[in-house]
């Protein structure tokens, strides 16, 4: 390997630090309890008794909780980065959510109870708004600061701007600095708060081997313009978000009209259209769908597990390391459909590979067990991945997660499929699966990334059902 050694994998979470997104999840749980408590409190303050035996009461409570969850998700109220928002912006989002839920409850009470005071709503918005805003500002925003960083950042430039950028990221605590790459005319002896990995010319090598969520291009346009342009093109090919200095010129009095857009001094760019509200709804759907599917399919899952254990030697589940969002690895779960030493036998079967590119596929793979052949044909072996979806490592719809060895052989443009969360199904699954070439597969994934909408996901889910039922294209 040319140049300096690449950094070791990200350090394990520091003891005492919270997991990323913990504050947002706890905030959501507490707010749902506050919705119920505010309804009950408003009813009691108005002198009404709680009609616990009345089904309308429970229906109102259920709609209030579900409505809060849906509106809060659509407004990104519980985004893992909610603490980065300005307090007034947060206040506005909470206010919109409270008003929306109050309106829904007034309408529902009118429809199902004829306006009768099953619950009293007079004090509901005030109680809910005060409690949610108070806890969010005093407790949860401060709690979020104690979380582990969400993202890995790579900084180009070891001059004053690069150093200050790294220090700012460390202070904010939301991104961990993976390392620095110096521009060609910069000395690498600067006291930057992180490892210097070499020169910017190594950027492609680093992006191929180190998980990176964002690249800060901390250069001077006059001095480093050509290298900055090359870095931009490379980030675009890889599908990795990048940031450019917002103020390349010195200004003594002028200020940006929208300071929030350049809060960290950078303009941020992505390679596909950002849709934070749609992405929040997609994540909510993933959670609800995976949890409901695991519950509904539990008899089938238990039956398959027992058959696998009874018919072949080895564990029930097969854990395999796969590459996820921005190159981060995770253990993907499957029902074991092959013999225990399948990975060892793979080397002997390489010459029989029927798939083009770095993917290994054989139609009549001798390593597959009898029950394995059946569950693979109907994609039953993939069902444990619903746990990966629930944990946030995968999505219901998205490009299939590749093996690390496959990713090592990717061309730069193919690595852009790692710019989104991997999924259980995608265009490839409904277009013939193993009957199409590797190149076509990659282009289909790019088509999904570039044209993604919630309707696209819904369409692919509906198309996946008959494919799974018939076993079309599987091996």
N, C-alpha and C positions, 0 to 999 in steps of 0.2 A: 504494500500500500504506500502510495506516495504521500509526502508531507508528514505533518505531525500526527500522532495517534488521536483517534476520535475519542470523545468523552465516554466515560462509563455510563451505563444506564442510570436513569434518574434515581436519586437517593430515596430510600424508604421514608414514608411520612415520619416527621419528627414527633416524638412522644409528646402528648399534650396538645397537639394541633388537631383540628377537626377535619373530617373528610370533606372534600369539595362538594358544595351543594347542601351540606347538612343543615345550615341555617334556613335555607329556603324551604326545605322539606318540613322541618319542625315548625316554621312559620305557617305553612299551609295547614298542618294538622291543628295547631292552636287556633287559627282563624276560623276553621270549620266548627270548632267547639264554641267559639265566641258568637258565631251566627246563631247557634241553638240557644246559648245562654242569653243573648240579647232578645230573642223572641220570647223566651220564658220570662225574662225580667220585665220587658215591656208589658206583657199580659198581667203580671202580678202588680206592677205599679199602677195600672189602670183599674185595679180592684176586681179583676176577673179571676176566677178559679181555673186551674188547668184541667181540661176535660180529657184525662189520660185514656179513657175508654172510647173516645171519639176518633174514628179512623181519619177524619179530615185533619185533625191536629197533626197526626204522624205524616200525612201526605204533605202538608204545608212545611213541616220541618225537613222532610226529604227533598222537596223541591228547592227550599232555601239553600240547603247544603250543596246539592247538585248544581244549582244555578251559580252559586259563588265559585265553585270549582271551575265551571265552564267559562264564566266571564273572566275570572282571575287568570286562567290559562291563556285565553285569547288576548288579554292585555299584557301578557308576559309579566304579571305581577310577581310570580314566583320563579323567575329566571335565576339560575345560580349566580348571575352577576348583578342581581338587583341592588346590592349595596353600592355599586359604582354609579348609580343614578343620582342626580341631584335630589335632595330631600323634597323640594317643591314638586318635582316631577312625580315622585313617589306618592306624594300627598294627592295630586290630581288623579292618579290611577286608582287609588283607594276610594276616593270620593265618587268617581264614575261607577265603580263596582257596587258601592253601597246604594247609590241612587237606582242603579239597574235592578238590583235584587229587591229593593223596596217596591219598585213599580211592579215587578213580576208577582210579588206576594199580594199586593192590593188587587191585582187582576185575578189571581187564582182564588183568593178568598171570595171575591165577588161571584166567580163562576161556580165553585163547588159548595160554598156555604151560604149563598144568597146574601152575602154581606154580614152575616151573623158573626159576632166576636168570638170565633174559635180561638183566635189569637188577637191581641191588640197591638197595632203597629205604630201607635202615636209616638212612643219613645224609642222604637226599634232603630231607626237610622242614626239617631244621636248616640245611643248606647254603643252600637256597633262601630260607628266611625271613631268615637273617642278611644275605645278599647283597642281596635286594630291599629290605628295610627300611633297611639301611645306605646304599645309593645313593639311595634315595628321600628320606631325611632330610638327607643331607649334600650331595647334588648337585642332584637334580631340583626339590626345593621351593625351593631358592635360585635355580635357573635360571629358574623360573616368574616370579620377581619382576622379571626383566629383560625380560619380554614386553611388547609393546604392549597398551594397555587393550583389553578384550574388548567393552565396551559403552559407549554414549553415554548420559550421565545429564543430565536437566534438573532443576534445583532451584527450587522455589517458595519464596520467602522470602529476604530479604537481611539479616535480622537476625543475631543471634549464632548461632542454631541453623543457619541456612542457611550462614553462613560456615564454621562448624566442620565441617558436613557436607561441604562442598567440600574443605576441607583434609584431612579424613580420607580421602576418595576419592582425592585426589592422593597421599597417603602410601601407601595400599594399592596404588595403581597398577593396579587391575583395571578401573576405569571412568574415562572421560574426561568432564569436565564440559563439556557443550555450551554452557550458559549459565544465567542466573538470570532469574526473573520475580519482581518485587516485589509484595507485597500492597498493597492500596489505601492503607493508612495508614502505609506504610513509606517512608522516604527511600531513594533509590537511590544515595546517595553512599557507602555502606558499602564498605570495602575487601575485597570478596569475590574469591576467586581464579578469576575468569572473567568473561566479558562479561555485562552486565545488558541484557536484551533488551526491557525495558519492564515493564508491569504484568501481573498474573495474568489480567486480562481478555483478553489476547492469546494465552492458552494454546491455544485451538483453532487459531488462525492458525499458531502455531509448530509444533504437532503435524502440521499439514497439509503443512508445507514443510520440516521438518527431521527427519532420522531420529533417533528417540529410543527407547532400549531400556527405560528406566525413569524414572519421575518421582518425585522425593523431595519430599513436601509438608511442608516445614519451617516450619510455622506454629504459632501458639498458638490452641488451641480457643476460649478466651474472647475473643480479639481478632479472629481470622480465621476463625471457625467457618463462616460462610456461604460464604465464598470457598473454603475447604477442601472443603466438601461439594460445591460446584459442580465443583471440580477432580476429585474422586473420580468423579462421574457422567460427566464428559467422558472420563476415562481408561477407564472401563468401556465406554463406547460405542466408543472407538477400539481396545479390546482391549490397551491398553498397561499393563504391570505398574507398580504404584506402591507407595510406602512411606509409612507414617504414623509419627509419633513414638511410641515405645513407652512413654515416661514423661512424660505431660503434667503430672504432679504432682511436687513435690519430695519425695524420700524420703531420710532421713538414715541409716537402718540397714537397711531392707528391701532385698532383692535378688531379682531374678527367679529362680524355681525352676529354669528351664532357660535358662541364660545364652547358650547357643548360638543360641537362637531370636531373640535380640535383640542379637547380637554387635556390630552397628553402631548400636545405639540405636533401631532402627526395626522395625516390624512390616511385613512384605512381603506384598503381595496380587497375585494374578493373576486374570484373568477366566475362565479355564478350569482344570479340575482338574489340578494338577501331578502328573506321573507320570514322575519323573526316570529310574527304572530302565527303564520301558517305552520312554522316549525314547532311552535309550542303546542298547537293543536295536534300535530302529528305525534309528538311525544306523549301527550295525554291519551291519544288513541292507542298507542303502543302499550301503555300501562294497562288500560282497561281491557283491551283485546287479549293481551297475553295472560292476564290474571283470569279472565273469564274462560279462555280456552283451556288453561291448565285445570280449572275446576270442572268444566264440562267433559273434558277428555280423560279425567283421572281414572275411570274404570279401564279404558283402553291402555293407558300408560302402565298401570299396574299389571294388566294381563300380559302385555308385551315383555315387561321386565321379568316376570316369572318364567315365561317361555324361554327367553334368552338364557336365563340362569340354569334352566333345566336341560337345555339341549346342547350347550357348549361350555367348555372350560374358559374361565376368565371373568372379568368384571361386567356388570350390566351396562355401564356407561363408558363411552370412549371420549376422553378429553384430548383435544388437539389444539395446539397453539396456532392461532390465526392472526392476521393483521387487520386491524380496525381503522377507525378514524385517524387520519394524519399519521399513519404508520405505527400506532400504538398496538401492542400485542395483547391478546386475551385468550383464555381457554374456552374454546367452543365445545358445547356438549352435543353428543349424539348417542343414540342407542347403539351398542356395539353390534356391527353387522358382519365383521370379519373375524378370522382366527386371531389368537392373542399375538402372534409374532408377524402380523401383517406388514408392519413397517420394515422388518428385516427382510421379508420376501420381496418387497417392492423393488429393491436393487436388481434382483435376478430377472424381474419382469419388464425392465425398462425398455427392452428392444421390442416388446409387444404393444407399446403405447399406441393407441388409435387416435389420440387427440393432438392437434397441432399446438405449437407454442409450449410454454413451460408447464402446462397442466397434464397430469397423468390420468388417463381413463382407458379401461379395457371393458369391452362389452360383456364378455364371459370371464370375469375375474375369478381365478381359482381360489383366491383367499376368502371369498364371501361364503358365509355359512348358509345352510338351507333357509332358516328363518330370516337371515340377513337379506337374502335375495328378495323375499316377499316384502319386507318392510322398506327396502330401498326403492322398489318399484313404485310403491304408493307413498313414498316420502315420509313414512311413519318414523323412520330413524332420525328425522330432522326435528321431531316434535320437542325433545328436551331443550332445543334452542329457544323455546318460549321463555325459559329462565334467563337466557342471555338478553332477550328483549326486555324482560322485566327489570333486569339490573342496569339497563342502559348501554350495554356493550353492542347491541344490535338493534335493528328496527324491524318492523313487520315487512316493509318494502325497502329495498336498497340493493346495491350490487353484492353478490355473494362474497364473503370474506375469504381472501386467498391465503395460502400457506406462505411463511416467510421465504422459503426457497423459491417459490414462484415469483414473489415480488422482486427478488434479487435479479431475476432475468427480465423484468419489465423494461420496456423502453420508457423514456421520460414521459411521453404523452400518456402512456398507459397508467402511470402512477397517479394520474388525476382522479382515477376511480376511488382512491383512498381519501378524497376530499369530502366525502359524505359518509355517514354511518352505514355500515354494511347491513344487509337485510336477509330475511328468510326467502323472499321471492323478488324477482325483478323481470325485466323484459326477456332476459335469456331463458328463464324458466318456462315462459309461455310461448317461446318461439322455436321449440324443438330441442332445447337443452343440449344433450351430447351429439345431436345431429348437425350442429352448426360448428364452424371453425372457431378457433381461438380469436382470430382477428375480428370476425363478425361479432363475437361475444363482447369484446372490448368496445367496439363501436356502439353496440346496443347500450352498454352501460353509460357511455358518454352521452348518448341521446337522452337517456333518463336524467342524468345530472343537469344537462343544459336546458331541459324542458320540464323540469319537475313542477307539479302542482298537487294539491290534495286530491283533485279529481283524477289525476294520473295514478296515484296510489290506489284509490278506490277501484278504478278500472282494472289494474293489474291484480288486485285481490280477487275480483270477480272472475277474471280469466284464469287464475291459478287453480280455482276449485275443480273445474272439469279436467284440467291437466293432471292433478293429483289423483282424482277418482279413477281416471282411465290409465294412469301410469305412462302416458305418452312421452316419449323421448328419454325415459329413464334407463339406467343400466345397472 
